[in-house]
């Protein structure tokens, strides 16, 4: 099948589910707002591969974009988000996000039906822990310290903690991140070291 057939099925069966959950659709991007939290769902079509995927994102408008500019929450897309994931079909492995168009209309309908059946479980696991500001984000930052991600992600958690007013947690995230910073990641190291010297520097200065 093709993008056109699958898009029609998504409009009929998938997008109404998201609308009922508070998402507002603009093309293939759907957003849900609870200032300063934005939840993003972006459907990405890959016609040459005969597949599509459903990417998820969570962002805090207080963080700004990567250049520390104020970001318009009505235009944010999944790649712009600080926290990202995808719905995983699980047919081949536990990390491939591709849903196949299939070779027939029945195949395409099966893919979309499976997406709808998995939506609540997987989206809740991702969005549910990052919904309420600041409580959910402080809890997640503390959890990140216990199971440290990449230092760049810990830097984001440090900034979120500082924005929530917990400067000690911001400093602790930086402290855990520093030993794992790659040798050549000089900008990342400088940002983390600045937070250790003064945790208030974790708060983004937006332009």
Helices and strands as residue ranges (DSSP letters): H 3-9, I 10-14, H 15-20, E 24-26, E 29-34, E 37-46, G 47-49, E 51-60, G 61-63, G 78-80, E 83-86, E 99-100, H 105-127, H 135-146, H 151-163, H 167-178, H 186-197, G 199-202
